[in-house]
Amino acid sequence: MQKVNRFFRVMFSAVVLFAVMGCANHAHNTQTTSQRADDSWITSKVKTAFVKDKTLSASDINVETNNGAVALSGFVNDPGDVSHAAEVAGSIDGVTSVRNDLHVKQQ
């Protein structure tokens, strides 16, 4: 009988431990629904600003947003467009920072 009780205590402890570890990991790696919505809104606003800007080729610029931090990647036509794109993205409400990984197209 003691072996059975010990077995169930060990199994219960293992289940609780894995549950706690899983919850801690899940909470650390996820965004709330409102954060994801805010990030989607920011991404849309940045892309729209690029489309409205006649100097930038919006189709060649990728925009990703995570917790308000915008990451730009892709290509622009002119060296000045690299900093200009970052300025445009940084001017959008909700943007907390801009990581600029844009490159000038080889012509």
GUSELO-428700 format. One record per residue (C-alpha): x, y, z; residue in one letter. Coordinates in steps of 0.001 Angstrom, whole numbers, plus 524288, in hexadecimal, padded with zeros to 5 digits. Layout:
! residues N
XYZA...
END
This chain:
! residues 107
800008000080000M80B398094C802ECQ810CF8071A7F54CK803CE80AD77EF22V802A68173B7F75EN810AD81AF77F470R80E7E8189B7E5DCF8027E821757E5C3F8098482C277ED67R814E282BE17E3D9V80BC682BFE7D81EM803AF837187DDCFF80FF683F057E094S814D783CC37D2B6A807DA841167CCD3V8079A84D6A7D52FV815BF850827D1BBL8136D84F047C320F806F7857187C3E4A80DEE862327CADCV81954861DD7C14DM81013861C87B5B9G8084786D4F7BABCC8147C875287BD97A819E68729E7B000N80CE8875957A96CH80B3A8827C7B092A81905886BE7ACFFH817DB8844A79E53N80A4F8895079B06T80432896707988BQ7F6BD89A3279CF1T7EC2B89B84792C7T7EC868AA4E79418S7FB598AA8A7921CQ7F9FB8A2987859AR7EF1C8AB9578105A7F74C8B7A078410D802E08B1E377CBDD7FA598AEB8770F5S7F4ED8BC7777129W802A08C252771CEI8075A8B99D766A4T7FBB58BDCA75E4AS7FE008CC2876135K80C7B8CB3B75DC3V8098E8C420750FBK7FF1E8CE1274D9FT808B08D92975039A8127D8D29B74723F808398D16D73C6CV804AD8DFD173DC9K812FC8E3E073D45D816948E5A572EF9K825318E3AE7313DT824188D6237374DL820DA8C97273065S817A68C3B673A84A816FF8B67D733BES8258B8B4507361FD825308B778744B6I821118AD5C74ED1N81B9E8B22475BBDV81A6A8AA1A76829E816188AF3377560T817ED8A91A782BCN813688B07A78EDCN814578BD5578779G8221F8BACF7826CA8222D8BB8677392V82BDD8B3B276B71A82E138B7E875D65L834688AF047536AS835368AE7E744B9G83A268B7D373A86F8398D8C628736D6V83E258CD2D72A88N846B38D7BB7307CD84FE08D87273C46P848098E3E4741BCG83BCA8DB8874191D8417B8D2BE74C2FV840FC8DD707567CS834A68E365750B5H82D3A8D69875264A831978D5CF76099A82D078E3CD762E2E81FC98E0F475CC2V81E188D49E76505A822708DB9377165G818588E65076F5FS80CE48DCD3770C8I805828DD0F77DBAD808BD8D14E78621G816198CEA47804CV81FDB8CD4778B62T82BFB8CA927833AS830378C7A07754FV83A308BD4277174R83E6F8C08B763B2N843D68B56D75B7FD8410C8BB8F74E3DL84ACE8BA5774327H84CAD8C23D736C3V849768BAD372A4CK8550A8B81672190Q852F38BEAA71472Q
END
